[in-house]
């Protein structure tokens, strides 16, 4: 709040300085009137404008935590002494002064209204003359002109003075004064409101003087008249009076000759001034996104049956919510503890008995029971069994397999995380991500000379970009650039199952034979597919390349027991499959670096799938091949699953994880 007041005051001061130095000297009083009043509003609004600055998102990586609750000890009561709240004191003092100013404002209004009621009124053109007994010069409030009764009856008031005061009435100058008085009572702490009010009232006199001179065409006589009346003092605080600030400025302004070109240039200069002040006083906000990368311990739990209804229920993931949040109140206040209601207690007992009866505990029920248990009093907890004591103990922590490790991070990867969250159309997002991908890819060292971690990240981003490009419409594809391979301009070659990279200009005749033949085009005929298959088999034989043999068969486990495997030999993933004509759509629900993959699937054509995407990286925790054979989907595992092969008909959707097909 204090910063806002300082910015607003500084903005108003600079606008007033520009007015006095540039605008006030020219005869453009109507423009100046609205400039001064607009300066008040502009000084209030400019500091409220927000300029967002894009910065790299902050990635917070949480340590692996288990999902089981343990009892929490209640800390002893801590007494916190109350400190003096200086903010409340400041607000109180500020409000008191504003109240005094409002009282003064109301008193002045009441004084003028009483004068109007008690004295005789005479209709005069668009105004009302109020005849008072006080020895005064004519002055104006709203559409009332106060004049001396004796001078009016004896016709001692010059016509120029009537014209002057009528200008105040017709141009509603009283509105400006009341508006500034009201704001000054609220923002009295801003000293520039005093200077602003003086500038506005002086400009009113410029306007009235200009009208008199234009109508009566006698500047010198009017100047002498003003000088002769200058000794009178106005006791009406809110009124516009004849001799307000009768200085050299008013007298000089009457004879000033202004160039229209100069006036227009000064008016146009206001536009860049306001634009600059918006940029200068606007609030700058760093649009930083905090991304928290959490890892959960997801390994099989022995001797606990989990209902196979949802992929999330395949593995139990529990958060420790059995903690007590303590709020410190006054020093004489006892710490307040939550107590579970009777309805919550009955629900807890019902879920507990249901789980014991079937030996099945759903994840949502466990979370609900832990929440209720944390609300119970000590007496209530003694009357029931703690759900955390029934479920098995947590398994040992799993090694960190996150793509972005704590020890090392690729420069520019933060921007990609942020771009994946923006809510824009797919073409805009694709172009942004592709531009950042190019910036990261072109940084040294090149992909070919990079370590395995950087290669894996670049491959994952490239795979995601390929999926995004595939999903673009035909019109958008014409506007977008295809993603470049991470190893470009090098060519990826493989001989005897060993991968190496080489520039095309350095190719030998032997290297050219290592380039694999192209796959068949979409909607190819059987002859074209067979030709492509034969060419691929010839390439494998010529180059000595072949995929590694599948792992040996695993022993079958008993029906109602979890599959026991060596630690870290089974990955944790969940993928949803959907088929549309020859198009296979995959959506990763868990355990992948990619979100969606789409590709055409011809008969008897293999496609490799892993955690990174559609490549053959051996660093992935799981690898399997997918094949469309006889209108059935066949999966052949190479690594990281409890199954060797899966076969199912994909009529609608299916979900596959490390243990098999979980849902159709």
C-alpha positions in Angstrom: 0.0 0.0 0.0 2.8 2.4 0.9 4.6 1.6 -2.4 1.4 2.3 -4.3 0.9 5.7 -2.6 4.5 6.7 -3.4 4.2 5.6 -7.0 0.9 7.5 -7.4 2.3 10.7 -5.8 5.4 10.6 -8.0 3.4 10.0 -11.1 1.1 13.0 -10.2 4.2 15.2 -9.5 5.7 14.4 -12.9 2.4 15.1 -14.7 2.1 18.5 -12.9 5.7 19.3 -13.7 5.0 18.6 -17.4 1.9 20.8 -17.2 3.7 23.8 -15.6 6.8 23.5 -17.9 5.0 22.8 -21.2 1.2 23.1 -21.3 0.4 26.0 -19.0 2.0 28.7 -21.2 -0.2 28.0 -24.2 -3.8 29.1 -24.8 -5.4 25.7 -24.8 -7.2 26.0 -21.5 -10.0 23.5 -22.2 -7.4 20.8 -23.0 -5.5 21.7 -19.9 -8.6 21.4 -17.8 -9.1 17.8 -18.8 -5.4 17.0 -18.7 -5.3 18.1 -15.0 -8.4 16.2 -14.0 -7.2 13.2 -16.0 -3.8 13.3 -14.3 -5.5 12.4 -11.0 -7.2 9.3 -12.5 -4.0 8.4 -14.4 -1.9 8.6 -11.3 -4.3 6.2 -9.5 -4.4 3.7 -12.3 -0.8 3.6 -13.7 0.6 1.8 -10.6 -2.1 -0.8 -10.8 -1.1 -1.9 -14.3 0.7 -5.2 -14.2 3.5 -6.2 -16.6 4.3 -9.9 -16.6 7.9 -10.9 -17.0 8.6 -14.5 -18.1 11.2 -16.2 -16.0 12.4 -19.8 -15.8 10.1 -22.0 -13.6 11.3 -23.1 -10.3 11.4 -26.9 -10.1 11.2 -28.3 -6.6 12.1 -31.9 -6.4 10.7 -33.7 -3.4 12.5 -36.6 -1.9 10.9 -40.0 -2.3 8.4 -40.5 0.5 6.3 -43.5 1.5 2.6 -43.4 1.5 1.9 -44.7 5.0 0.9 -42.8 8.1 2.5 -43.0 11.5 1.3 -41.4 14.7 2.4 -37.9 15.3 3.4 -36.6 18.7 1.7 -33.4 19.8 4.2 -30.7 20.7 3.9 -28.9 24.0 1.8 -25.7 24.0 3.8 -22.6 23.0 2.7 -19.2 24.2 3.3 -16.4 21.7 3.1 -12.9 23.0 1.2 -10.3 21.0 3.3 -7.6 19.5 2.2 -4.0 18.8 0.4 -3.7 15.5 1.7 -0.5 14.0 -0.3 -1.0 10.9 -3.6 -0.6 12.8 -2.3 2.5 14.6 -1.3 4.1 11.2 -4.7 3.2 9.7 -6.4 4.7 12.8 -4.5 8.0 12.6 -5.0 8.2 8.8 -8.7 7.7 9.2 -8.9 10.3 11.9 -7.3 13.0 9.8 -9.5 12.1 6.8 -12.6 12.4 9.0 -11.5 15.9 10.1 -11.1 16.9 6.5 -14.4 15.5 5.5 -16.0 17.4 8.4 -14.4 20.7 7.2 -15.6 19.9 3.7 -19.2 19.4 4.9 -19.0 22.5 7.1 -18.0 24.7 4.1 -20.8 23.2 2.0 -23.4 23.8 4.7 -22.2 27.4 5.1 -22.7 28.1 1.4 -26.1 26.4 1.4 -27.2 28.5 4.3 -26.2 31.7 2.5 -28.3 30.6 -0.5 -31.4 29.9 1.7 -31.3 33.0 3.9 -30.8 35.6 1.1 -32.9 36.8 -1.8 -32.5 35.1 -5.1 -32.9 36.6 -8.6 -32.9 34.6 -11.9 -30.2 35.8 -14.3 -29.8 34.0 -17.7 -28.5 30.5 -16.9 -27.6 31.4 -13.3 -29.3 32.5 -10.1 -28.1 35.7 -8.3 -27.9 35.5 -4.6 -28.0 39.0 -3.1 -26.1 39.2 0.2 -25.4 42.0 2.6 -21.7 41.3 2.8 -19.3 43.6 1.1 -18.0 41.1 -1.6 -17.1 40.9 -5.2 -19.2 38.5 -7.4 -18.2 34.8 -7.0 -19.8 31.5 -8.1 -20.8 28.2 -6.6 -22.6 25.7 -8.9 -25.2 27.9 -10.7 -25.4 30.5 -8.0 -23.6 33.9 -8.3 -23.1 35.7 -4.9 -23.1 39.5 -5.3 -23.5 42.5 -2.9 -27.2 43.5 -2.7 -26.5 47.2 -2.6 -24.2 47.1 -5.6 -26.7 45.1 -7.6 -29.6 47.4 -6.9 -27.5 50.5 -7.7 -26.1 48.8 -10.9 -22.5 49.2 -9.8 -21.4 45.8 -11.1 -19.6 45.9 -14.4 -20.9 43.7 -17.2 -17.5 42.1 -17.6 -17.8 40.7 -14.0 -21.2 39.1 -14.9 -19.7 37.5 -18.0 -16.7 36.2 -15.9 -19.0 34.5 -13.3 -21.4 33.2 -15.9 -18.5 31.3 -17.5 -17.9 29.5 -14.2 -21.5 28.5 -14.1 -21.9 27.3 -17.7 -18.6 25.4 -17.7 -19.4 23.7 -14.4 -16.1 24.6 -12.7 -17.6 23.9 -9.3 -17.7 20.2 -10.2 -13.9 20.2 -10.6 -13.4 21.9 -7.2 -15.7 19.5 -5.3 -14.1 16.5 -7.0 -10.6 17.6 -5.9 -11.7 18.5 -2.4 -13.3 15.1 -2.0 -10.1 13.3 -3.2 -7.9 15.5 -1.1 -9.8 14.6 2.0 -9.1 10.9 1.3 -5.5 11.2 0.0 -4.4 14.1 2.2 -1.0 12.4 2.6 -0.2 13.3 -1.0 1.0 16.9 -0.9 0.7 17.3 -4.7 -3.1 17.5 -4.5 -2.7 21.1 -3.1 -0.6 22.1 -6.1 -3.1 20.3 -8.4 -6.1 22.2 -6.9 -4.3 25.5 -7.4 -3.5 24.7 -11.0 -7.1 23.7 -11.7 -8.5 26.9 -10.2 -6.0 29.1 -12.0 -7.0 27.4 -15.2 -10.6 28.1 -14.5 -9.7 31.8 -14.3 -7.9 31.5 -17.6 -11.1 30.1 -19.2 -13.3 32.8 -17.7 -10.8 35.6 -18.7 -10.7 34.3 -22.2 -14.5 34.4 -22.5 -14.6 38.0 -21.2 -11.9 39.2 -23.7 -13.6 37.3 -26.6 -17.0 38.9 -25.9 -16.0 42.5 -24.8 -12.9 43.0 -27.0 -11.2 45.3 -24.5 -8.3 43.6 -22.8 -6.6 46.7 -21.3 -9.9 47.9 -19.6 -10.5 44.4 -18.2 -7.0 44.2 -16.8 -7.4 47.5 -15.1 -10.8 46.3 -13.7 -9.2 43.2 -12.2 -6.3 45.2 -10.7 -8.8 47.6 -9.0 -10.8 44.7 -7.5 -7.7 42.8 -6.4 -7.8 43.9 -2.7 -11.0 41.9 -1.9 -10.6 38.7 0.0 -13.0 35.7 -0.5 -14.5 34.1 2.6 -16.3 31.4 0.6 -13.9 28.5 0.5 -15.4 26.4 -2.2 -16.5 29.2 -4.5 -14.9 30.4 -7.8 -14.0 34.1 -7.3 -13.0 36.9 -9.6 -9.5 37.7 -8.3 -8.3 34.2 -7.5 -4.5 34.2 -7.9 -4.3 37.6 -9.7 -0.7 37.3 -10.7 1.4 38.2 -13.7 0.4 34.8 -15.1 -3.3 35.9 -15.6 -2.4 39.3 -16.9 0.3 38.0 -19.3 -2.0 35.1 -20.5 -4.5 37.7 -21.8 -2.0 39.1 -24.3 -0.2 35.9 -25.2 -0.3 34.8 -28.9 -0.1 31.0 -29.4 0.8 29.1 -32.6 -1.6 26.4 -33.6 1.2 24.2 -34.7 2.9 24.6 -31.4 -0.3 23.8 -29.5 -0.9 20.6 -31.5 2.7 19.4 -31.0 2.4 19.9 -27.3 -0.9 18.0 -27.2 0.6 15.1 -29.1 3.5 15.0 -26.7 1.1 13.9 -24.0 0.6 10.5 -25.7 4.2 9.2 -25.4 4.4 10.8 -21.9 1.5 8.7 -20.6 2.8 5.6 -22.3 6.2 6.1 -20.7 4.7 6.6 -17.3 2.6 3.4 -17.6 5.8 1.5 -18.3 7.7 3.3 -15.5 5.1 3.0 -12.7 3.5 -0.4 -13.6 4.0 -3.3 -11.3 6.3 -5.9 -12.6 5.4 -9.5 -11.8 7.6 -12.5 -12.5 5.4 -15.2 -14.0 7.3 -18.0 -12.4 5.7 -21.4 -12.2 6.7 -23.7 -9.3 6.8 -27.3 -10.5 7.0 -29.8 -7.7 8.3 -33.2 -8.9 7.1 -35.8 -6.5 8.0 -39.5 -6.4 6.0 -42.2 -4.7 7.1 -45.6 -3.6 5.3 -48.0 -5.9 6.3 -51.6 -5.3 4.1 -54.6 -4.7 2.9 -55.1 -1.1 2.7 -58.7 0.0 -0.2 -60.3 1.7 -2.6 -57.4 0.8 -5.3 -57.9 -1.8 -6.1 -54.8 -3.8 -9.3 -54.6 -5.7 -8.7 -54.5 -9.5 -11.1 -51.7 -10.4 -8.8 -48.8 -11.2 -5.2 -48.6 -12.2 -4.5 -46.4 -9.2 -5.7 -49.3 -7.0 -3.2 -51.7 -8.4 -0.6 -50.3 -6.1 -1.3 -48.7 -2.8 -0.1 -45.1 -2.5 -0.8 -43.5 0.8 0.1 -40.0 1.9 0.9 -39.3 5.6 -2.0 -37.1 6.6 -2.1 -38.3 10.1 -0.5 -35.1 11.4 -2.0 -32.5 13.7 -1.9 -28.8 12.7 -1.7 -26.6 15.7 -2.9 -23.0 15.7 -1.5 -20.6 18.3 -4.0 -18.2 19.8 -3.8 -15.8 22.7 -1.4 -16.7 25.5 -4.3 -17.6 27.8 -6.0 -19.8 25.2 -5.7 -23.6 25.3 -4.7 -25.3 22.0 -7.9 -26.4 20.2 -8.1 -30.0 19.1 -10.5 -31.4 16.5 -13.0 -34.1 17.5 -14.5 -36.5 15.0 -18.3 -36.4 14.8 -20.6 -39.3 15.5 -21.3 -39.7 11.8 -17.6 -39.8 11.0 -17.0 -42.4 13.7 -19.7 -44.6 12.3 -18.3 -44.3 8.8 -14.8 -45.2 10.1 -16.1 -48.3 11.8 -18.1 -49.3 8.8 -15.1 -49.0 6.4 -12.9 -50.8 8.8 -15.2 -53.8 9.2 -15.8 -54.0 5.5 -12.0 -54.1 4.8 -11.4 -56.8 7.5 -14.3 -58.9 6.1 -13.1 -59.0 2.5 -9.4 -58.3 3.2 -9.6 -55.5 0.6 -8.9 -51.9 1.3 -9.5 -49.3 -1.5 -7.1 -46.4 -1.7 -9.9 -43.8 -1.4 -11.3 -45.6 1.7 -7.8 -45.7 3.3 -7.3 -42.0 2.8 -10.8 -41.2 4.2 -10.2 -43.4 7.3 -6.8 -41.7 7.9 -8.4 -38.3 7.7 -11.2 -39.3 10.2 -8.6 -40.9 12.5 -6.5 -37.7 12.6 -9.6 -35.8 13.8 -10.4 -38.1 16.6 -9.7 -37.3 20.3 -7.6 -39.5 22.4 -10.6 -41.3 23.8 -12.0 -41.9 20.4 -8.7 -43.3 19.1 -8.6 -45.8 22.0 -12.1 -47.1 21.0 -11.1 -48.1 17.4 -8.1 -49.7 15.7 -5.7 -47.5 13.7 -5.9 -48.2 10.0 -2.2 -47.5 9.8 -1.5 -50.5 12.0 -3.5 -52.8 9.8 -2.0 -52.1 6.4 1.5 -53.6 5.8 4.7 -51.6 6.6 6.1 -49.4 3.8 8.6 -51.0 1.3 12.2 -49.7 1.1 12.7 -46.5 -1.0 13.1 -46.8 -4.7 16.1 -45.3 -6.5 15.6 -41.9 -8.1 14.8 -42.5 -11.8 13.5 -39.1 -12.7 14.4 -37.7 -16.0 15.7 -34.5 -14.5 18.1 -35.4 -11.7 19.1 -33.2 -8.7 22.8 -33.5 -9.5 22.5 -32.2 -13.1 20.0 -30.2 -15.1 20.1 -29.2 -18.8 20.0 -25.5 -19.3 16.7 -24.4 -20.9 14.7 -27.5 -19.7 12.8 -25.2 -17.3 11.2 -23.3 -20.1 9.9 -26.6 -21.7 8.2 -27.5 -18.4 6.6 -24.1 -18.3 5.5 -24.2 -22.0 3.8 -27.6 -21.5 1.4 -25.8 -19.0 0.4 -22.9 -21.1 -3.2 -22.8 -22.4 -2.8 -21.9 -26.0 -3.8 -23.6 -29.3 -1.7 -26.6 -30.3 0.2 -24.8 -33.2 1.3 -22.0 -30.9 2.5 -24.4 -28.2 4.2 -26.7 -30.8 6.2 -23.7 -32.2 7.2 -22.5 -28.8 8.4 -25.9 -27.6 10.2 -26.6 -30.9 12.0 -23.2 -30.6 13.2 -24.1 -27.1 14.1 -27.6 -28.2 16.3 -26.2 -31.0 18.0 -23.8 -28.5 18.8 -26.7 -26.1 19.8 -29.0 -28.9 22.2 -26.5 -30.4 24.1 -25.9 -27.2 27.4 -27.5 -26.7 28.3 -30.3 -26.4 26.5 -31.7 -29.4 24.2 -34.6 -28.9 26.8 -37.0 -30.4 29.4 -35.9 -27.7 26.8 -35.7 -24.8 26.5 -38.0 -21.9 23.7 -40.5 -21.7 21.5 -38.3 -19.5 21.5 -35.4 -21.9 20.9 -37.7 -24.9 17.9 -39.3 -23.0 16.3 -35.9 -22.4 16.7 -34.7 -25.9 15.3 -37.9 -27.3 12.3 -37.5 -24.9 11.6 -34.0 -26.1 12.0 -35.0 -29.7 9.5 -37.8 -29.2 7.0 -35.5 -27.6 7.4 -33.0 -30.5 6.8 -35.7 -33.0 3.6 -36.6 -31.4 2.5 -33.0 -31.3 3.3 -32.5 -34.9 1.4 -35.6 -35.9 -1.7 -34.2 -34.1 -1.6 -30.9 -36.0 -4.2 -30.3 -38.7 -3.1 -30.2 -42.3 -3.3 -26.4 -42.4 -1.2 -26.1 -39.2 1.4 -28.5 -40.5 2.0 -26.2 -43.5 2.8 -23.4 -41.0 5.0 -25.5 -38.7 8.5 -26.9 -39.1 9.1 -30.6 -38.6 11.1 -31.4 -35.4 14.8 -32.0 -36.2 16.4 -35.2 -35.0 18.6 -34.7 -31.9 21.7 -35.9 -33.7 21.2 -33.8 -36.9 23.3 -33.1 -39.0 24.9 -36.4 -38.1 23.3 -39.6 -39.4 22.6 -42.5 -37.0 24.2 -45.7 -38.3 24.3 -49.2 -36.7 26.5 -52.1 -37.5 26.5 -55.4 -35.6 24.1 -53.8 -33.2 26.5 -51.0 -32.3 25.3 -47.4 -32.9 27.6 -44.7 -34.2 27.1 -41.3 -35.9 28.7 -39.8 -39.0 28.3 -36.7 -41.2 27.0 -37.4 -44.7 29.9 -35.7 -46.3 32.2 -38.2 -44.7 30.2 -41.3 -45.8 32.1 -44.1 -47.5 30.4 -46.6 -49.8 30.3 -49.1 -46.9 28.5 -46.5 -44.7 25.8 -45.9 -47.3 24.9 -49.6 -47.1 24.2 -49.2 -43.4 21.3 -46.8 -43.9 18.1 -48.8 -43.3 15.4 -48.9 -46.0 12.3 -46.8 -45.6 9.2 -48.3 -44.1 6.1 -48.8 -46.3 3.9 -45.8 -46.8 0.5 -45.5 -45.1 -2.3 -47.5 -46.8 0.4 -49.5 -48.8 -0.6 -52.6 -50.7 0.4 -56.1 -49.6 3.0 -56.3 -52.3 4.6 -53.0 -51.1 4.5 -54.2 -47.5 6.2 -57.5 -48.4 8.8 -55.6 -50.5 9.6 -53.3 -47.7 9.8 -56.3 -45.3 12.2 -58.1 -47.5 14.4 -55.0 -47.9 14.5 -54.7 -44.1 15.5 -58.3 -43.7 18.2 -57.9 -46.3 19.5 -54.8 -44.5 19.7 -56.7 -41.2 21.6 -59.6 -42.8 23.9 -57.2 -44.6 24.7 -55.1 -41.6 24.6 -57.7 -38.9 22.0 -55.8 -37.0 19.3 -57.6 -35.0 17.4 -56.9 -31.8 18.5 -58.7 -28.7 16.7 -62.0 -27.9 13.8 -61.9 -25.5 14.4 -62.6 -21.8 13.9 -66.2 -20.6 10.4 -67.2 -19.5 9.5 -66.2 -15.9 8.0 -68.7 -13.5 4.3 -68.6 -13.0 3.0 -67.4 -9.6 0.1 -68.7 -7.7 -3.2 -67.1 -8.6 -3.9 -64.9 -5.5 -0.4 -63.7 -4.7 1.7 -60.8 -6.0 4.4 -61.5 -8.5 7.8 -61.5 -6.7 10.6 -60.2 -8.8 14.1 -58.9 -8.3 14.2 -55.3 -7.1 13.9 -52.7 -9.9 13.5 -55.5 -12.5 9.8 -54.4 -13.1 9.0 -50.9 -14.1 5.9 -49.0 -13.0 3.8 -47.7 -15.9 0.2 -47.6 -17.1 -0.7 -46.9 -20.7 -4.1 -46.5 -22.3 -4.5 -47.9 -25.9 -7.1 -46.7 -28.4 -7.5 -47.7 -32.1 -9.0 -45.7 -35.0 -8.7 -47.4 -38.4 -4.9 -47.8 -38.9 -4.1 -45.3 -36.2 -2.9 -46.4 -32.8 -3.4 -43.7 -30.0 -1.6 -44.2 -26.7 -1.9 -42.1 -23.6 0.5 -42.6 -20.7 -1.2 -42.4 -17.3 1.9 -43.1 -15.3 5.6 -43.9 -15.7 6.5 -42.2 -19.0 8.3 -39.0 -20.1 5.7 -38.6 -22.9 2.0 -37.9 -22.6 0.6 -39.1 -25.9 1.9 -41.0 -28.9 0.1 -41.5 -32.2 1.2 -43.6 -35.2 -0.1 -45.6 -38.1 0.1 -49.4 -37.6 0.2 -51.6 -40.7 -0.3 -55.3 -40.7 2.7 -57.3 -39.3 4.8 -54.1 -38.7 6.7 -53.8 -35.4 6.9 -50.5 -33.4 9.1 -50.2 -30.3 7.7 -48.3 -27.3 9.5 -47.3 -24.1 9.5 -44.7 -21.3 11.1 -42.1 -23.6 8.9 -42.6 -26.6 9.3 -44.6 -29.9 13.1 -45.3 -29.9 15.4 -48.1 -28.9 17.1 -46.5 -25.9 18.4 -49.2 -23.5 18.3 -46.7 -20.6 14.5 -47.1 -20.4 13.0 -49.0 -17.5 10.6 -50.9 -19.9 10.7 -51.7 -23.6 8.1 -53.6 -25.6 7.2 -54.1 -29.3 3.6 -53.5 -30.6 2.3 -55.3 -33.7 -1.1 -55.3 -35.4 -1.7 -58.9 -36.4 -4.9 -60.3 -37.7 -6.9 -57.3 -36.3 -5.4 -58.0 -32.9 -2.9 -56.0 -30.9 0.2 -58.1 -29.9 2.7 -56.8 -27.3 6.1 -58.5 -26.9 8.1 -57.4 -23.9 11.9 -56.9 -24.0 12.4 -55.4 -20.6 10.7 -54.2 -17.4 7.4 -56.2 -17.3 6.0 -59.3 -15.6 4.6 -60.5 -18.9 6.3 -61.8 -22.0 3.6 -61.4 -24.6 0.1 -59.9 -24.6 -2.6 -60.3 -27.2 -6.0 -58.5 -27.2 -8.6 -57.1 -29.5 -8.8 -53.3 -29.4 -12.4 -52.5 -30.1 -12.6 -49.4 -27.9 -9.9 -48.8 -25.3 -7.6 -50.9 -23.2 -5.2 -50.3 -20.3 -1.9 -52.1 -20.0 0.6 -51.9 -17.1 3.7 -53.9 -16.0 1.4 -56.8 -14.9 -0.8 -57.1 -18.0 -4.1 -55.9 -19.4 -6.0 -54.3 -16.6 -9.2 -53.0 -18.2 -11.0 -52.9 -21.5 
